[in-house]
Amino acid sequence: MDTMNNDDRDRSRRHSMRGASHKAAAAMAEQLADSPPSSPTKTNLDADPFGDPVSNRKEKVKVQYGGKKGPKGNGAGVLRSVKSTISATSNAPNTPVNRNIGNNRKRAFSDADGFSSSDESLLTPLPPSVQSSKSVTKRKAPLRDTPSPPGPSFAAAPNRNRLQHTQSTPAIPNKAYTSQTPHANSSPAKAPSLEHTNGTMRTGAYVWLLIGVESKAIGDEKELRMWWPGYVSLSNPLQVTLSHGSGASGPIDIPNPSPDILRDGKCASFCASTFLVLPSDTDLGTSPRKKQKIETELQKNWQAAVDAMKELEDDLNEEPDFEEALASIGPAKPRQHEDSIVISDTEHMDIDPIDLEPPISDGLLTIPGHLVLCKDKATSTEYWPARIEMYHPPNKPSGKGRYQIKFLDKKIRKVPREWFYDESQDEFGTCTIGTFHSENPEVEADSEHEEKLERGISPIPLDPPPIVTDFEKLTIREELAYVKPILSAILADEYPPAREKHIGYCKGGKAREAVVAGAAERGSMSVRDLDALHGYIRRWVLREAIVERGQIEEEEKAGPSVEGVSEEISSLIPSASLPETGSSSPPEAPPSSYAATVTDDLDGGSTSARDDPQPLDAPAPDLDDLRAAPQTGCEAYENLLYLDKLGYCQNVLLPEAVRQILLWRKGVRRSVHLLSDDEEQQLCIAGEKLRNATDWVRDIMRLRESLTRRAQKKAKKHAPPAPGPISGTRSRPQRGAVNYRS
């Protein structure tokens, strides 16, 4: 009974196992039926049982699922195919796979392994869409994209013969040029992207140009070539000027720019070991020693050219793109040389310099024209008057912009913000100023300038007038003689360009204040010349008024009195001849425009600094000429008081005299006589620009002195009061004293 029960249990167990086997076979058949055919080269049947990855194996035996045993998709047919395959496989001799653990090699499958290349497989291939991926180690070459055609079994071969080692940044060893020596790859597919290769590249852009070593021009593949640094000297047509050391005699024309021969200097990756490109024919026909010498010289010249381009970027008015492209140079990890370097590709930053402005902290800087005190070297401790001309934005967000500075000696440099101070900084008034000399020194006004004025006969302008270089040598008194006709026309209200100021001053009130406010400009005229010119104008215009008010006494101290001169002249000339002299015809008078410029001083000869000839027909001055009458003007001028006339000379006539003298000094005006109204108006506009032009060096020093005085006054105000005796008087408390309680 127990035996029957055991037999029943065995049959039941076998029946359940048989049912499970049928279910598993059906599931496998369904899964295989739904799967597309696989590529014969991507199956996993050759997987290493020891876990070694499979790479680059040659084609294995094709296996088909559900071959000729039944229709596709039929589970029974598939099951029979699987059973047939299993039985066929079980009948094959089980030959173990011999492995050599020492050298890590695998024996390739051959006919001895039980697989014949001529046997027809029973398994159906899968489509390429479900090819299994293989993990490739660092020592393995990439898998081939296309499978090899089916053929006979492959013989065993070591893995090291199938390796294809590649190097992203090859290095040039110090050996002869051979086919095994790695060099820069000139393939355009791997070249960095080059923008604007249509002949419209920006002038000054830094580039790499592929030139021949021997031809020093765009070479072909048959000669040794090299990537050389340079910059675009002409955008259209495109021309590139190479850095020194290339051997090129001048700019190189680029008729058809492309990444094959021209690359952007910002993104190309070349170094001293990768800038050479071997020709297609590697046999150069020279000895190995000579080849090594050529290579060493080229590398040395190439590095010097790169350094020269760094220095050239300061001379070119461009952004420092080339230096930033080379900033990524770092130590490489070559296989043969430790001192090799590589250049990694840098991402080009698209920054528009027009949209960049100085930092917010420098928003108060007026560019161009802001006045500063700047040093010319990073290690210098002396600062010089300078002016900001332009702001150069940084080439990248993390960089700092630079300012183009013009120094007092007309030199221009680009400096960082830390090199100069403006009036908003305390250091502007405390820094050390370098020593310099000015041709027109700033002097204080001399209250006794009348004593220094020249006396004697007023000079007469020459006809034709002197040239510009000779006019600049004249004294201020001689220069005044060339503008007196215009001043006389202003007094008579006959000079249209100055009529508004004339009427405004004579009217008084706010109109006069506006005229006075705009009368201080003097252009490039020195303070000494301005004071002397003011004195000569006052003495010429207000002669009689000055004599009546006793101002003549100061002039009489330097020479004999008028009465003494009269008595001396009377003693020399007989009295009987006086009537004859009076009845005789007077000498020919000078032109009317010169009538007021002949004699306006008292006595003494002319003390002019030059010996220019005077007109021969000029009349000799008599006693009445020595006591010349003051200039007369229009009714509005004559109605002014004496003090107002003094102000008229200073605020109306003096600015016009300065403007006209500056026009003469610049050679703009060449006529003593009045011109047409339109011509005089144009000269007035040009002269006003000259009069408003200031000496910015003098302005900087004046501003510095003002800030220094203000700082001293502020420090004195906040300084603690000096200790003193406590006053015992309580009836008169001090207003500025601090309240004190014991």
C-alpha positions in Angstrom: 0.0 0.0 0.0 2.8 2.3 0.9 4.6 1.3 -2.3 1.5 2.3 -4.3 1.2 5.5 -2.6 4.8 6.3 -3.3 4.4 5.4 -6.9 1.3 7.6 -7.1 3.2 10.5 -5.5 6.1 10.0 -8.0 3.7 10.0 -10.9 2.0 13.1 -9.6 5.3 14.9 -9.1 6.5 14.0 -12.6 3.1 15.0 -14.0 3.3 18.4 -12.3 6.9 18.9 -13.4 5.9 18.0 -16.9 3.1 20.6 -16.7 5.5 23.2 -15.4 7.9 22.4 -18.2 5.1 22.7 -20.8 4.1 26.1 -19.4 7.7 27.3 -19.4 8.2 26.1 -22.9 5.0 27.9 -24.0 6.0 31.1 -22.3 9.4 30.9 -24.0 7.9 30.2 -27.3 5.5 33.2 -27.0 8.4 35.5 -26.0 10.6 34.3 -28.9 7.8 34.7 -31.3 7.2 38.3 -30.4 10.9 39.2 -30.6 12.4 40.5 -33.9 15.3 38.8 -35.5 18.8 39.7 -34.1 22.0 40.5 -35.9 24.4 37.6 -36.0 27.2 39.6 -34.7 25.4 40.9 -31.6 24.3 37.7 -29.9 25.3 36.8 -26.3 26.0 33.2 -27.0 29.8 33.8 -26.9 29.7 35.5 -23.5 32.6 34.7 -21.3 31.5 32.5 -18.4 34.2 34.2 -16.2 32.6 37.6 -16.6 35.1 39.1 -19.1 33.5 41.6 -21.5 33.3 40.6 -25.1 34.5 43.2 -27.6 35.2 43.2 -31.2 34.6 39.5 -31.7 34.4 38.2 -35.2 31.2 36.8 -36.5 29.8 33.7 -34.7 27.6 30.9 -36.0 24.1 31.9 -36.9 21.4 30.4 -34.8 17.7 30.4 -35.8 14.7 30.0 -33.7 11.8 28.1 -35.2 13.6 27.3 -38.5 11.8 24.8 -40.8 9.9 23.0 -38.0 6.8 25.0 -38.2 5.2 28.3 -38.9 6.2 31.4 -36.9 4.0 32.2 -34.0 3.0 28.6 -33.5 3.8 27.6 -30.0 3.9 23.9 -30.7 6.3 24.3 -33.6 8.5 26.6 -31.6 8.4 24.1 -28.7 9.5 21.3 -31.0 12.3 23.5 -32.4 13.5 24.2 -28.9 13.4 20.5 -28.1 15.3 19.6 -31.3 17.8 22.3 -30.6 18.3 21.0 -27.0 18.7 17.4 -28.2 21.1 18.4 -31.0 23.2 20.4 -28.5 23.2 17.6 -26.0 24.5 15.2 -28.6 27.4 17.5 -29.5 30.7 16.7 -27.8 31.2 18.8 -24.7 34.7 20.1 -25.2 35.9 22.3 -22.4 37.3 25.8 -23.3 41.0 26.0 -22.5 42.1 29.4 -21.2 45.4 30.9 -20.5 45.0 32.8 -17.3 48.5 34.2 -17.3 48.3 36.3 -20.4 44.5 36.8 -20.2 43.8 35.4 -23.7 40.8 33.5 -24.9 40.9 30.7 -27.4 38.7 31.5 -30.4 35.9 29.2 -31.3 36.7 26.7 -34.1 35.4 23.6 -35.6 36.8 21.6 -32.7 34.4 23.4 -30.3 31.4 21.7 -31.9 30.3 24.6 -34.1 30.8 24.4 -37.8 30.5 27.3 -40.1 28.8 25.2 -42.7 26.2 23.8 -40.4 22.8 25.4 -40.8 21.5 26.9 -37.7 18.0 26.2 -36.3 17.5 29.6 -34.7 16.0 32.6 -36.4 18.2 35.8 -36.4 16.9 39.0 -34.5 16.5 42.3 -36.3 19.3 45.0 -35.8 17.0 47.2 -33.8 17.4 44.9 -30.7 21.1 44.3 -31.0 22.7 43.9 -27.6 25.1 46.6 -26.5 28.6 45.7 -25.5 30.5 47.4 -22.8 33.9 48.4 -24.1 36.9 48.9 -21.8 39.4 51.7 -22.1 41.9 49.4 -23.8 39.3 48.2 -26.4 38.7 49.9 -29.8 35.1 51.0 -30.6 32.8 48.4 -32.2 32.4 48.4 -35.9 29.2 49.8 -37.2 28.7 47.3 -40.0 28.9 43.5 -39.5 31.4 41.5 -41.5 30.0 39.1 -44.1 29.6 35.5 -43.0 32.6 33.4 -43.7 34.7 30.6 -42.3 35.7 30.3 -38.7 38.3 32.8 -37.5 41.6 31.7 -36.2 42.6 32.7 -32.7 44.5 36.0 -32.4 45.8 38.0 -29.4 43.8 40.9 -28.2 46.7 43.3 -28.4 46.8 42.9 -32.2 43.1 44.0 -32.4 43.5 47.2 -30.3 43.3 50.5 -32.0 44.7 53.1 -29.6 43.7 56.7 -30.2 44.9 59.9 -28.6 42.8 63.1 -28.4 45.8 65.5 -28.1 48.8 63.9 -29.7 52.3 65.1 -28.7 55.3 65.4 -31.0 58.3 63.5 -29.6 61.8 64.8 -30.1 62.5 62.3 -32.9 62.7 62.3 -36.6 59.6 62.8 -38.6 58.2 59.4 -39.1 54.8 58.0 -39.9 54.3 56.8 -36.3 54.9 60.4 -34.9 51.5 61.9 -33.9 50.8 65.4 -35.0 47.9 67.8 -35.2 44.9 66.5 -37.1 43.9 68.8 -39.9 40.6 67.2 -40.6 37.9 69.8 -40.9 35.4 67.5 -39.2 37.3 67.8 -35.9 38.3 71.4 -36.3 36.8 74.0 -33.9 34.0 76.0 -35.3 35.2 79.1 -37.2 32.8 82.0 -37.5 32.7 84.5 -40.3 34.7 82.5 -42.9 33.0 84.4 -45.7 35.6 87.2 -46.0 33.9 89.5 -43.5 35.8 88.7 -40.3 36.3 91.5 -37.8 39.6 93.4 -38.3 42.0 92.7 -35.5 40.5 89.2 -34.7 43.1 86.7 -33.6 43.3 83.5 -35.8 45.4 80.5 -36.6 46.5 80.1 -40.2 47.8 76.8 -41.7 50.9 77.7 -43.8 53.7 75.7 -45.3 57.0 75.6 -43.6 59.0 76.1 -46.8 56.5 78.2 -48.9 55.5 80.6 -46.1 52.1 80.7 -47.6 48.9 78.6 -47.7 50.5 75.2 -48.5 49.2 71.9 -49.8 49.1 68.5 -48.3 52.4 67.5 -49.9 54.5 69.7 -47.7 55.1 70.1 -44.0 52.6 72.7 -42.6 52.1 74.5 -39.3 49.4 76.4 -37.5 50.7 79.9 -36.9 49.1 82.7 -34.8 48.1 86.0 -36.5 45.4 88.6 -36.7 43.0 89.8 -39.4 44.6 92.9 -40.9 41.9 93.4 -43.6 38.4 92.1 -43.4 37.3 92.3 -47.1 39.1 90.9 -49.0 40.4 88.8 -46.1 44.0 89.2 -45.2 45.9 87.8 -42.3 49.1 89.2 -40.8 51.1 86.5 -39.0 53.1 87.0 -35.9 56.9 87.3 -36.2 59.0 84.2 -36.8 56.8 82.7 -39.5 59.0 84.0 -42.3 56.1 85.6 -44.2 57.1 88.9 -45.8 53.7 90.5 -45.4 49.9 89.9 -45.1 48.7 86.7 -46.6 45.5 86.8 -48.8 42.8 84.2 -47.9 40.7 83.9 -51.0 38.7 80.9 -49.7 38.7 80.9 -45.9 37.6 77.6 -44.3 38.4 75.6 -41.2 40.9 73.6 -43.2 43.3 76.5 -43.3 41.9 79.2 -40.9 40.6 78.8 -37.4 39.4 81.2 -34.8 42.0 82.1 -32.2 39.5 81.9 -29.4 38.5 78.2 -29.7 41.3 76.4 -31.6 43.5 74.1 -29.6 47.1 74.1 -30.6 50.2 73.9 -28.5 54.0 73.5 -29.1 53.5 69.8 -29.7 50.4 69.9 -32.0 50.9 72.9 -34.3 52.8 70.9 -37.0 50.9 69.0 -39.6 52.7 66.2 -41.5 52.4 66.0 -45.2 50.7 63.1 -47.0 54.1 61.8 -48.0 55.9 61.4 -44.7 59.3 60.8 -46.4 60.9 64.3 -46.3 64.1 63.2 -47.8 66.3 64.5 -44.9 68.3 62.8 -42.2 66.7 62.2 -38.8 69.2 64.6 -37.1 68.3 67.4 -39.5 64.6 66.7 -39.0 65.0 66.9 -35.2 66.8 70.2 -35.6 64.1 71.7 -37.8 61.4 70.6 -35.3 63.3 72.2 -32.4 63.7 75.5 -34.2 60.1 75.6 -35.3 58.8 74.9 -31.8 61.0 77.7 -30.4 59.9 80.2 -33.1 56.2 79.2 -32.6 56.4 79.9 -28.8 58.0 83.2 -29.5 55.2 84.1 -32.0 52.6 83.2 -29.4 54.3 85.5 -26.8 54.5 88.3 -29.4 50.8 88.1 -30.1 50.2 88.6 -26.4 52.2 91.8 -26.5 50.6 92.9 -29.8 47.1 92.9 -28.3 48.0 96.0 -26.3 49.0 97.9 -29.4 46.0 96.9 -31.4 42.8 98.6 -30.2 41.0 95.3 -29.8 39.9 93.1 -26.9 42.3 90.6 -25.5 40.8 87.6 -27.1 44.1 85.9 -28.0 45.5 86.0 -24.5 42.3 84.6 -23.1 42.4 81.8 -25.7 45.9 80.9 -24.4 44.9 81.3 -20.8 43.6 77.8 -20.7 47.1 76.3 -21.5 47.9 73.9 -18.7 50.2 71.0 -18.1 49.3 68.0 -20.3 49.7 64.3 -19.6 51.6 63.1 -22.6 53.0 59.6 -22.9 56.5 60.6 -23.9 57.3 64.1 -22.6 56.4 65.6 -19.2 56.9 69.2 -20.4 54.3 69.0 -23.2 51.3 71.3 -22.9 47.8 71.3 -24.4 45.3 73.9 -25.1 41.7 73.0 -24.2 38.9 74.4 -26.3 37.3 77.5 -24.6 33.7 78.4 -25.0 33.4 81.6 -27.0 31.5 84.3 -25.1 29.3 86.5 -27.2 29.7 89.9 -25.4 28.9 93.1 -27.2 31.3 95.8 -26.0 28.9 98.5 -27.1 26.4 97.4 -24.5 28.9 97.3 -21.7 29.4 100.4 -19.6 31.7 101.3 -16.7 30.8 99.8 -13.3 28.0 101.4 -11.3 30.6 102.6 -8.8 32.1 104.7 -11.6 28.8 106.1 -12.8 29.9 109.6 -12.0 32.8 109.5 -14.4 32.1 111.7 -17.5 33.6 109.8 -20.5 35.2 111.3 -22.4 36.9 114.3 -20.7 36.8 113.4 -17.0 39.9 114.9 -15.2 41.9 112.5 -13.0 45.3 112.1 -11.4 46.8 108.8 -12.8 50.0 106.9 -12.4 51.8 105.6 -15.5 53.1 102.3 -13.9 51.8 99.8 -11.5 54.7 100.4 -9.1 54.8 104.1 -9.4 54.0 106.4 -6.4 53.7 109.6 -8.4 50.5 110.7 -10.1 50.1 112.9 -13.1 47.3 115.1 -14.5 45.4 113.0 -17.0 42.0 112.8 -18.8 39.8 109.8 -19.5 39.3 109.3 -23.2 37.4 106.0 -23.5 36.3 102.9 -21.5 37.2 99.4 -22.7 34.8 96.8 -21.3 36.1 93.4 -20.2 36.2 90.5 -22.5 34.5 88.2 -20.0 32.1 88.8 -17.1 34.8 87.9 -14.5 37.3 90.4 -16.0 37.9 94.1 -15.3 37.5 96.9 -17.8 40.2 99.3 -18.6 40.2 103.1 -19.2 42.0 104.8 -22.0 43.9 107.7 -20.3 45.6 110.7 -22.0 48.4 112.2 -19.9 49.6 115.8 -20.0 52.5 114.9 -22.4 49.9 113.6 -24.9 50.8 109.9 -24.2 47.9 107.5 -24.2 47.6 104.3 -22.1 45.0 101.8 -21.1 45.0 101.4 -17.3 42.7 99.7 -14.7 40.5 101.7 -12.4 42.9 101.3 -9.4 45.5 103.5 -11.2 43.8 106.9 -10.9 41.8 109.1 -8.6 39.0 111.5 -9.4 37.7 114.5 -7.4 35.3 112.3 -5.5 38.1 110.4 -3.8 40.2 111.8 -0.9 43.4 110.6 -2.4 42.9 113.2 -5.2 44.0 115.9 -2.9 46.6 114.0 -0.9 48.5 111.9 -3.5 52.0 112.8 -4.7 52.1 114.8 -7.9 55.0 114.3 -10.3 57.1 117.3 -11.3 56.2 119.0 -14.6 56.6 122.5 -16.1 54.0 124.5 -18.0 54.7 126.9 -20.8 51.9 129.1 -19.5 52.3 129.0 -15.7 49.5 129.9 -13.5 50.3 133.2 -11.7 48.3 135.4 -9.4 46.9 138.6 -10.6 49.3 141.5 -10.0 47.5 144.5 -8.4 50.3 146.8 -9.6 50.4 145.7 -13.2 50.1 149.3 -14.3 53.7 149.9 -13.3 54.9 147.1 -15.6 53.1 148.3 -18.7 55.2 149.6 -21.5 55.2 153.3 -22.2 55.7 155.2 -25.4 54.3 155.3 -28.9 51.7 152.6 -29.5 52.8 150.2 -32.2 51.2 150.3 -35.6 50.2 147.1 -37.4 52.1 146.1 -40.4 50.6 145.6 -43.8 50.7 142.9 -44.9 50.4 141.3 -41.4 53.1 138.9 -40.2 52.7 135.1 -40.6 51.5 133.0 -37.7 55.0 132.1 -36.4 56.0 135.7 -36.4 52.8 136.9 -34.8 53.3 134.6 -31.9 56.6 136.3 -31.2 54.9 139.8 -30.7 54.3 141.2 -27.3 50.7 141.5 -26.1 50.8 145.3 -26.7 51.8 144.8 -30.3 49.1 142.1 -30.7 46.5 144.6 -29.4 47.3 147.0 -32.3 45.8 144.4 -34.7 42.4 144.2 -32.9 41.9 147.9 -32.0 39.8 148.6 -35.1 37.3 145.9 -33.9 37.2 147.4 -30.4 36.5 150.8 -31.8 33.6 149.4 -33.8 32.2 147.8 -30.7 32.3 151.1 -28.8 30.4 152.7 -31.7 27.9 149.8 -31.8 29.0 149.0 -35.3 30.2 145.4 -34.8 27.2 143.0 -35.2 28.8 139.9 -33.5 29.3 141.8 -30.3 26.1 143.9 -30.4 24.1 141.7 -28.1 26.8 142.0 -25.3 27.2 145.7 -25.9 23.5 146.4 -25.6 23.1 144.0 -22.6 25.8 145.6 -20.6 24.6 149.2 -21.3 21.1 148.2 -20.4 22.1 146.9 -16.9 20.3 144.6 -14.6 20.1 140.9 -15.4 21.2 141.5 -18.9 24.5 142.9 -17.6 24.9 140.1 -15.2 24.6 137.6 -18.1 27.4 139.4 -19.9 29.6 139.5 -16.9 29.1 135.7 -16.2 30.4 134.8 -19.7 33.5 137.0 -19.7 35.9 134.9 -17.7 37.1 132.5 -20.4 40.5 133.2 -21.8 41.5 130.0 -23.7 45.2 129.4 -24.0 46.2 132.9 -23.1 48.3 133.1 -20.0 47.2 135.1 -16.9 50.1 137.5 -17.3 49.1 138.3 -20.9 45.5 138.7 -19.8 46.3 141.2 -17.1 48.6 143.2 -19.4 46.0 143.2 -22.1 43.4 144.5 -19.6 45.7 147.3 -18.5 46.4 148.4 -22.1 42.7 148.5 -23.0 41.8 150.6 -20.0 44.5 153.1 -20.7 43.6 153.3 -24.3 39.9 153.7 -23.8 39.8 155.8 -20.5 42.9 158.1 -20.9 41.2 161.4 -20.0 39.3 159.9 -17.1 42.4 158.4 -15.7 44.3 161.7 -15.9 41.4 163.6 -14.2 41.3 161.1 -11.3 45.0 161.4 -10.6 46.1 158.1 -12.1 48.6 159.9 -14.2 50.8 160.5 -11.2 51.9 156.9 -11.1 53.1 157.1 -14.7 54.9 160.5 -14.2 57.2 159.0 -11.6 59.0 157.0 -14.2 59.8 160.0 -16.5 59.8 163.8 -16.7 56.6 165.7 -16.3 54.5 167.1 -19.2 55.4 170.6 -18.3 59.1 169.7 -18.4 58.7 168.1 -21.8 56.9 171.3 -23.1 59.6 173.6 -21.8 62.3 171.5 -23.3 60.6 171.4 -26.7 60.0 175.2 -26.6 63.7 175.8 -25.8 64.8 173.8 -28.9 62.3 175.3 -31.4 62.5 179.1 -32.2 59.3 181.0 -31.4 59.4 182.7 -34.8 59.1 179.5 -36.6 55.9 178.5 -34.8 53.5 180.4 -37.0 55.2 179.0 -40.1 54.9 175.5 -38.8 51.2 176.1 -38.1 50.6 177.4 -41.6 52.6 174.7 -43.3 50.7 171.7 -44.7 50.5 168.9 -42.2 52.0 165.5 -43.0 49.8 162.8 -44.6 47.7 161.2 -42.0 47.4 157.4 -41.6 44.2 155.6 -42.5 41.2 156.3 -40.3 41.2 152.8 -38.8 44.7 153.6 -37.4 43.8 157.1 -36.1 43.1 155.8 -32.6 46.2 153.6 -32.4 49.1 156.0 -33.1 49.8 157.7 -29.8 48.0 156.9 -26.6 50.9 156.9 -24.1 52.7 159.7 -22.4 56.4 159.7 -23.0 59.4 157.5 -23.7 60.4 155.5 -26.7 58.9 152.2 -27.7 60.2 149.2 -25.7 58.9 146.6 -28.0 60.6 143.2 -27.7 61.1 143.0 -31.5 62.8 145.3 -34.1 60.0 145.0 -36.7 60.1 147.9 -39.1 57.5 150.6 -38.7 55.9 152.4 -41.6 58.2 155.2 -42.9 55.4 157.7 -43.4 54.2 157.5 -39.8 53.9 161.1 -38.4 56.1 162.2 -35.5 54.0 162.7 -32.4 53.6 166.2 -31.0 52.6 167.4 -27.6 48.9 167.0 -28.2 49.4 163.4 -29.4 51.2 162.6 -26.1 48.0 163.7 -24.3 45.6 161.7 -26.5 41.9 162.0 -25.9 39.9 158.9 -24.7 38.0 156.8 -27.2 34.4 157.8 -27.8 31.5 155.5 -28.4 27.8 155.5 -29.0 25.4 157.4 -26.8 24.6 154.3 -24.7 28.3 153.9 -23.8 28.8 157.6 -23.2 26.0 157.7 -20.7 27.7 155.1 -18.5 29.4 156.2 -15.3 33.2 155.9 -14.9 32.9 152.7 -12.8 30.6 151.2 -15.4 33.0 152.1 -18.1 35.7 150.2 -16.3 33.4 147.2 -16.1 32.7 147.7 -19.8 36.4 147.4 -20.7 36.7 144.3 -18.6 33.5 142.4 -19.6 32.9 143.5 -23.2 36.1 144.8 -24.8 38.6 142.4 -23.0 36.8 139.1 -24.0 36.5 140.3 -27.6 40.2 141.3 -27.7 41.1 137.8 -26.3 39.0 136.2 -29.0 40.5 138.2 -31.8 44.1 137.7 -30.7 43.6 133.9 -30.4 42.3 134.0 -34.0 45.4 135.8 -35.1 47.6 133.3 -33.2 45.9 130.4 -34.9 46.1 132.0 -38.3 42.4 132.0 -38.8 42.1 135.8 -39.1 44.4 137.6 -41.6 42.9 141.0 -42.0 43.1 144.1 -39.7 40.1 145.8 -41.4 36.5 144.8 -40.8 35.1 142.1 -43.1 31.5 141.4 -44.1 29.0 140.6 -41.4 28.8 137.0 -42.4 32.6 136.6 -42.4 32.9 138.3 -39.0 30.1 136.1 -37.6 32.0 133.0 -38.7 35.2 134.3 -37.2 33.3 135.1 -34.0 32.1 131.5 -33.7 35.6 130.1 -34.3 37.1 132.5 -31.8 34.5 131.6 -29.2 35.6 128.0 -29.4 39.2 129.0 -28.9 38.3 131.2 -25.9 36.2 128.5 -24.2 39.0 125.9 -24.7 40.6 125.5 -21.3 43.9 124.1 -20.2 42.7 120.9 -18.5 46.0 120.4 -16.8 45.6 123.8 -15.1 42.0 122.9 -14.3 43.1 119.7 -12.5 45.6 121.6 -10.4 43.1 124.2 -9.6 40.5 121.6 -8.6 43.1 119.8 -6.4 44.0 123.0 -4.6 40.3 123.7 -4.0 39.7 120.3 -2.5 42.8 120.6 -0.4 41.7 123.9 1.1 38.3 122.4 1.7 39.8 119.4 3.5 42.0 121.6 5.6 39.0 123.7 6.6 37.0 120.7 7.4 39.8 119.2 9.5 40.2 122.5 11.3 36.5 122.7 12.0 36.3 119.2 13.6 39.6 119.6 15.5 39.2 119.8 19.3 39.5 123.3 20.7 42.7 124.2 22.4 42.6 124.2 26.2 42.4 127.7 27.7 41.6 129.4 31.0 38.0 129.4 32.1 36.5 132.8 31.9 35.2 134.2 35.2 32.9 136.7 33.5 29.2 135.6 33.5 27.5 138.7 32.3 28.8 138.3 28.7 28.7 134.6 27.8 30.7 133.6 24.7 28.5 132.6 21.8 30.8 130.0 20.4 31.8 128.5 23.7 30.6 125.1 24.7 28.3 124.9 27.7 30.2 123.6 30.6 28.9 122.4 33.9 31.0 121.2 36.8 
